[in-house]
Amino acid sequence: MLIDVHVGEIVRLRKPHPCGSTDWQITRVGADIGLRCLGCGRRVLLPRDEFRRRAKCIVAPPEPPAGNRS
């Protein structure tokens, strides 16, 4: 599964975290993908190829900055 990810997006992984949550927020994009569990706040780094195998779908796009209104 080839997906283009951005910091701030919420993604759903195939297996649940031990806390029971399957949703993660992307905190870092590069050779590794940084993720923060939305259930317990745990942070992990996954190599990009492992992230592609584990990712199920993108749940929500990144939220726009609070101070910028048009």
Backbone as a printed PyTorch tensor [residue, N CA C, xyz], in Angstrom:
tensor([[[  0.8480,  -1.1730,   0.0000],
         [  0.0000,   0.0000,   0.0000],
         [  0.8960,   1.2380,   0.0000]],

        [[  0.8490,   2.0190,  -1.0430],
         [  1.6180,   3.2540,  -1.1150],
         [  0.7230,   4.4080,  -0.7000]],

        [[  1.1040,   5.0730,   0.3760],
         [  0.3270,   6.2150,   0.8260],
         [  1.2610,   7.3690,   1.1330]],

        [[  0.8040,   8.5690,   0.8250],
         [  1.5530,   9.7790,   1.1090],
         [  1.0410,  10.3080,   2.4480]],

        [[  1.9080,  10.4000,   3.4360],
         [  1.4870,  10.8190,   4.7690],
         [  2.1150,  12.1520,   5.1380]],

        [[  1.4290,  12.8810,   6.0120],
         [  1.8800,  14.1880,   6.4600],
         [  1.7530,  14.2710,   7.9750]],

        [[  2.5810,  15.1130,   8.5760],
         [  2.5360,  15.3180,  10.0230],
         [  1.1480,  15.8330,  10.4050]],

        [[  0.5840,  15.2630,  11.4500],
         [ -0.7240,  15.6760,  11.9490],
         [ -1.8690,  14.7810,  11.5110]],

        [[ -1.6640,  13.9480,  10.5010],
         [ -2.7290,  13.0590,  10.0500],
         [ -2.9770,  11.9620,  11.0820]],

        [[ -4.2030,  11.4830,  11.1170],
         [ -4.5800,  10.3640,  11.9750],
         [ -4.6890,   9.1340,  11.0800]],

        [[ -3.9610,   8.0700,  11.4450],
         [ -3.9900,   6.8340,  10.6580],
         [ -4.4660,   5.6810,  11.5310]],

        [[ -5.0400,   4.6800,  10.8810],
         [ -5.4880,   3.4750,  11.5790],
         [ -4.5690,   2.3370,  11.1580]],

        [[ -4.0270,   1.6300,  12.1550],
         [ -3.1520,   0.4940,  11.8800],
         [ -3.9420,  -0.8040,  11.9730]],

        [[ -3.4090,  -1.8560,  11.3840],
         [ -4.1190,  -3.1370,  11.3160],
         [ -4.2980,  -3.8100,  12.6760]],

        [[ -3.2630,  -3.7930,  13.5080],
         [ -3.3470,  -4.4340,  14.8220],
         [ -3.5470,  -3.3670,  15.8940]],

        [[ -4.3730,  -3.6260,  16.8970],
         [ -4.5390,  -2.6410,  17.9730],
         [ -3.3200,  -2.5850,  18.8880]],

        [[ -3.1020,  -1.4280,  19.4800],
         [ -2.0640,  -1.2300,  20.4910],
         [ -2.5350,  -1.9540,  21.7600]],

        [[ -1.6490,  -2.3530,  22.6570],
         [ -2.0840,  -3.0260,  23.8920],
         [ -3.1070,  -2.2260,  24.7140]],

        [[ -3.1410,  -0.9020,  24.5450],
         [ -4.1340,  -0.0970,  25.2700],
         [ -5.5200,  -0.2310,  24.6430]],

        [[ -5.6030,  -0.8200,  23.4350],
         [ -6.8870,  -1.0310,  22.7770],
         [ -7.1560,  -0.1040,  21.6040]],

        [[ -6.3740,   0.9490,  21.4570],
         [ -6.5840,   1.9140,  20.3790],
         [ -5.9300,   1.4360,  19.0830]],

        [[ -6.5620,   1.7600,  17.9530],
         [ -5.9670,   1.4590,  16.6500],
         [ -5.5980,   2.7330,  15.9000]],

        [[ -5.9170,   3.8990,  16.4740],
         [ -5.6640,   5.1750,  15.8050],
         [ -4.4040,   5.8380,  16.3390]],

        [[ -3.5950,   6.3770,  15.4150],
         [ -2.3200,   7.0030,  15.7380],
         [ -2.2050,   8.3260,  15.0000]],

        [[ -1.5340,   9.2950,  15.6110],
         [ -1.2620,  10.5750,  14.9570],
         [  0.1850,  10.5780,  14.4870]],

        [[  0.4090,  11.0230,  13.2600],
         [  1.7610,  11.0880,  12.7110],
         [  2.4620,  12.3170,  13.2720]],

        [[  3.6420,  12.1080,  13.8700],
         [  4.4000,  13.2030,  14.4720],
         [  5.6980,  13.4930,  13.7390]],

        [[  6.1410,  12.5730,  12.8770],
         [  7.4110,  12.7490,  12.1670],
         [  7.3370,  11.9850,  10.8540]],

        [[  7.8610,  12.6060,   9.7920],
         [  7.9040,  11.9560,   8.4890],
         [  9.3230,  12.0580,   7.9630]],

        [[  9.8610,  10.9540,   7.5060],
         [ 11.2190,  10.8980,   6.9690],
         [ 11.5190,   9.4550,   6.6280]],

        [[ 12.7490,   9.0210,   6.8720],
         [ 13.0870,   7.6170,   6.6660],
         [ 12.2680,   6.7490,   7.6180]],

        [[ 11.9980,   7.2720,   8.8110],
         [ 11.1280,   6.6200,   9.7930],
         [  9.8720,   7.4660,   9.9520]],

        [[  8.7880,   6.8230,  10.3340],
         [  7.5300,   7.5160,  10.5930],
         [  7.3210,   7.5330,  12.1020]],

        [[  7.1760,   8.7170,  12.6770],
         [  6.9030,   8.8510,  14.1030],
         [  5.4050,   8.8430,  14.3380]],

        [[  4.9640,   8.0560,  15.3140],
         [  3.5430,   7.9260,  15.6240],
         [  3.3050,   8.1230,  17.1130]],

        [[  2.1280,   8.6990,  17.4560],
         [  1.7060,   8.8400,  18.8480],
         [  0.3390,   8.1890,  18.9780]],

        [[  0.2280,   7.2410,  19.9030],
         [ -1.0340,   6.5360,  20.1320],
         [ -2.0670,   7.5140,  20.6810]],

        [[ -3.2640,   7.5100,  20.1100],
         [ -4.3160,   8.4070,  20.5800],
         [ -5.0310,   7.8590,  21.8090]],

        [[ -4.7600,   6.6130,  22.1760],
         [ -5.3630,   6.0350,  23.3720],
         [ -4.5740,   6.3390,  24.6290]],

        [[ -3.2480,   6.1310,  24.5670],
         [ -2.4320,   6.2710,  25.7780],
         [ -1.2930,   7.2800,  25.6400]],

        [[ -1.0280,   7.7700,  24.4230],
         [  0.0220,   8.7670,  24.2440],
         [  1.4080,   8.2020,  23.9850]],

        [[  1.5440,   6.8960,  23.9040],
         [  2.8410,   6.2600,  23.6460],
         [  3.3670,   6.6900,  22.2810]],

        [[  4.6870,   6.9490,  22.1960],
         [  5.3120,   7.3430,  20.9320],
         [  6.1990,   6.2190,  20.4290]],

        [[  6.1180,   5.9550,  19.1230],
         [  6.9530,   4.9330,  18.4980],
         [  7.4810,   5.4560,  17.1650]],

        [[  8.5950,   4.8860,  16.7270],
         [  9.1480,   5.1510,  15.3980],
         [  9.1050,   3.8510,  14.6110]],

        [[  8.5380,   3.8990,  13.4220],
         [  8.4910,   2.7280,  12.5510],
         [  9.2430,   3.0400,  11.2650]],

        [[ 10.0510,   2.1010,  10.7770],
         [ 10.6320,   2.2950,   9.4470],
         [  9.5040,   2.4400,   8.4220]],

        [[  9.7340,   3.2200,   7.3870],
         [  8.7010,   3.5290,   6.3970],
         [  8.0840,   2.2610,   5.7760]],

        [[  8.8920,   1.2610,   5.4470],
         [  8.3410,   0.0470,   4.8310],
         [  7.4640,  -0.7400,   5.8020]],

        [[  7.8340,  -0.7620,   7.0770],
         [  6.9970,  -1.4340,   8.0820],
         [  5.7000,  -0.6610,   8.2900]],

        [[  5.7650,   0.6720,   8.2870],
         [  4.5570,   1.4930,   8.4110],
         [  3.5980,   1.1990,   7.2620]],

        [[  4.1210,   1.0750,   6.0440],
         [  3.2650,   0.7840,   4.8810],
         [  2.5480,  -0.5530,   5.0390]],

        [[  3.2200,  -1.5430,   5.6060],
         [  2.5880,  -2.8540,   5.8190],
         [  1.5070,  -2.7800,   6.8930]],

        [[  1.7500,  -2.0070,   7.9390],
         [  0.8220,  -1.9590,   9.0740],
         [ -0.3500,  -1.0030,   8.8790]],

        [[ -0.1930,   0.0000,   8.0140],
         [ -1.2350,   1.0180,   7.8490],
         [ -2.4640,   0.4380,   7.1640]],

        [[ -3.6260,   0.7800,   7.6860],
         [ -4.8860,   0.3220,   7.1180],
         [ -5.5370,   1.4450,   6.3130]],

        [[ -5.6470,   2.6430,   6.9020],
         [ -6.2400,   3.7770,   6.1980],
         [ -5.9070,   5.0760,   6.9300]],

        [[ -6.1320,   6.1820,   6.2330],
         [ -5.9920,   7.5030,   6.8460],
         [ -7.3750,   7.8940,   7.3400]],

        [[ -7.4970,   8.1620,   8.6420],
         [ -8.7860,   8.4560,   9.2510],
         [ -9.1400,   9.9300,   9.0920]],

        [[ -8.1700,  10.8220,   9.3520],
         [ -8.4460,  12.2560,   9.3020],
         [ -7.2270,  13.0010,   8.7800]],

        [[ -7.4590,  14.0510,   7.9710],
         [ -6.3460,  14.8720,   7.4990],
         [ -5.7960,  15.7160,   8.6380]],

        [[ -4.6240,  16.3290,   8.4550],
         [ -4.0790,  17.1720,   9.5180],
         [ -4.9730,  18.3750,   9.7680]],

        [[ -5.0270,  18.8100,  11.0280],
         [ -5.8270,  19.9810,  11.3790],
         [ -5.0700,  21.2420,  10.9800]],

        [[ -5.7700,  22.2500,  10.4290],
         [ -5.0900,  23.5020,  10.0840],
         [ -4.6600,  24.2350,  11.3520]],

        [[ -3.6220,  25.0730,  11.2720],
         [ -3.1900,  25.8420,  12.4430],
         [ -4.3270,  26.7130,  12.9700]],

        [[ -4.4200,  26.8580,  14.2820],
         [ -5.5290,  27.5760,  14.9130],
         [ -5.5090,  29.0730,  14.6300]],

        [[ -4.3370,  29.6700,  14.4760],
         [ -4.2390,  31.1220,  14.3270],
         [ -4.4790,  31.6450,  12.9280]],

        [[ -4.4860,  30.8040,  11.9100],
         [ -4.6320,  31.2670,  10.5310],
         [ -6.0700,  31.1320,  10.0660]],

        [[ -6.7390,  32.2700,   9.9460],
         [ -8.1080,  32.2720,   9.4250],
         [ -8.1420,  33.1190,   8.1700]],

        [[ -8.8760,  32.6610,   7.1800],
         [ -8.9720,  33.4060,   5.9200],
         [-10.3050,  34.0960,   5.8180]]])
